[in-house]
Amino acid sequence: MLLFLPLFFYAQNNIRISGSITDSLSKPLASAIITIQTPEKKIYSITDFYGKFSNQLSTNLNKINLSIKLIGYIDKDTIINV
């Protein structure tokens, strides 16, 4: 008996998304919540003491939604072109 299982492989890009979050006076914002969203998943991150964050993501999309939230500040949503 021969068993045939089709396997599908999709090309995915490994993408590193990193940056720093600052206020209007260029002071780093610690503990900001960063949400990276694709149709497949959501990845959450928190900025460090220096306002920096970094995440790695595997996706085959051209655009990714990035959201930044911090208490006392206006939320910021943006689209990143990969």
Contacts in CASP RR format, 6 or more apart in sequence:
PFRMAT RR
TARGET T0000
AUTHOR 0000-0000-0000
METHOD contacts of the structure
MODEL  1
MLLFLPLFFYAQNNIRISGSITDSLSKPLASAIITIQTPEKKIYSITDFY
GKFSNQLSTNLNKINLSIKLIGYIDKDTIINV
10 60 0 8 1.000
11 60 0 8 1.000
12 58 0 8 1.000
12 59 0 8 1.000
12 60 0 8 1.000
13 58 0 8 1.000
13 59 0 8 1.000
13 60 0 8 1.000
13 82 0 8 1.000
14 56 0 8 1.000
14 57 0 8 1.000
14 58 0 8 1.000
15 56 0 8 1.000
15 57 0 8 1.000
15 58 0 8 1.000
15 59 0 8 1.000
15 64 0 8 1.000
15 82 0 8 1.000
16 54 0 8 1.000
16 55 0 8 1.000
16 56 0 8 1.000
16 57 0 8 1.000
17 36 0 8 1.000
17 54 0 8 1.000
17 55 0 8 1.000
17 56 0 8 1.000
17 57 0 8 1.000
17 64 0 8 1.000
17 66 0 8 1.000
17 80 0 8 1.000
18 52 0 8 1.000
18 53 0 8 1.000
18 54 0 8 1.000
18 55 0 8 1.000
19 52 0 8 1.000
19 53 0 8 1.000
19 54 0 8 1.000
20 28 0 8 1.000
20 47 0 8 1.000
20 50 0 8 1.000
20 51 0 8 1.000
20 52 0 8 1.000
20 53 0 8 1.000
21 28 0 8 1.000
21 29 0 8 1.000
21 32 0 8 1.000
21 34 0 8 1.000
21 47 0 8 1.000
21 51 0 8 1.000
21 52 0 8 1.000
21 53 0 8 1.000
21 68 0 8 1.000
21 70 0 8 1.000
22 28 0 8 1.000
22 29 0 8 1.000
22 51 0 8 1.000
23 29 0 8 1.000
23 73 0 8 1.000
28 47 0 8 1.000
28 49 0 8 1.000
28 50 0 8 1.000
28 51 0 8 1.000
28 52 0 8 1.000
29 47 0 8 1.000
29 51 0 8 1.000
29 70 0 8 1.000
29 73 0 8 1.000
30 47 0 8 1.000
30 48 0 8 1.000
30 49 0 8 1.000
30 50 0 8 1.000
30 51 0 8 1.000
31 46 0 8 1.000
31 47 0 8 1.000
31 70 0 8 1.000
32 46 0 8 1.000
32 47 0 8 1.000
32 51 0 8 1.000
32 53 0 8 1.000
32 68 0 8 1.000
32 69 0 8 1.000
32 70 0 8 1.000
32 73 0 8 1.000
33 44 0 8 1.000
33 45 0 8 1.000
33 46 0 8 1.000
33 68 0 8 1.000
33 69 0 8 1.000
33 70 0 8 1.000
34 44 0 8 1.000
34 45 0 8 1.000
34 46 0 8 1.000
34 47 0 8 1.000
34 53 0 8 1.000
34 55 0 8 1.000
34 66 0 8 1.000
34 67 0 8 1.000
34 68 0 8 1.000
35 42 0 8 1.000
35 43 0 8 1.000
35 44 0 8 1.000
35 45 0 8 1.000
35 65 0 8 1.000
35 66 0 8 1.000
35 67 0 8 1.000
35 68 0 8 1.000
35 69 0 8 1.000
36 42 0 8 1.000
36 43 0 8 1.000
36 44 0 8 1.000
36 45 0 8 1.000
36 55 0 8 1.000
36 57 0 8 1.000
36 64 0 8 1.000
36 65 0 8 1.000
36 66 0 8 1.000
37 43 0 8 1.000
37 64 0 8 1.000
37 65 0 8 1.000
37 66 0 8 1.000
37 67 0 8 1.000
38 57 0 8 1.000
38 59 0 8 1.000
38 61 0 8 1.000
38 64 0 8 1.000
38 65 0 8 1.000
39 61 0 8 1.000
40 59 0 8 1.000
43 55 0 8 1.000
43 57 0 8 1.000
45 53 0 8 1.000
45 54 0 8 1.000
45 55 0 8 1.000
46 53 0 8 1.000
47 53 0 8 1.000
57 64 0 8 1.000
59 82 0 8 1.000
61 82 0 8 1.000
62 81 0 8 1.000
62 82 0 8 1.000
63 79 0 8 1.000
63 80 0 8 1.000
63 81 0 8 1.000
63 82 0 8 1.000
64 79 0 8 1.000
64 80 0 8 1.000
64 82 0 8 1.000
65 77 0 8 1.000
65 78 0 8 1.000
65 79 0 8 1.000
65 80 0 8 1.000
66 77 0 8 1.000
66 78 0 8 1.000
66 79 0 8 1.000
66 80 0 8 1.000
67 75 0 8 1.000
67 76 0 8 1.000
67 77 0 8 1.000
67 78 0 8 1.000
68 75 0 8 1.000
68 76 0 8 1.000
68 77 0 8 1.000
69 75 0 8 1.000
69 76 0 8 1.000
END
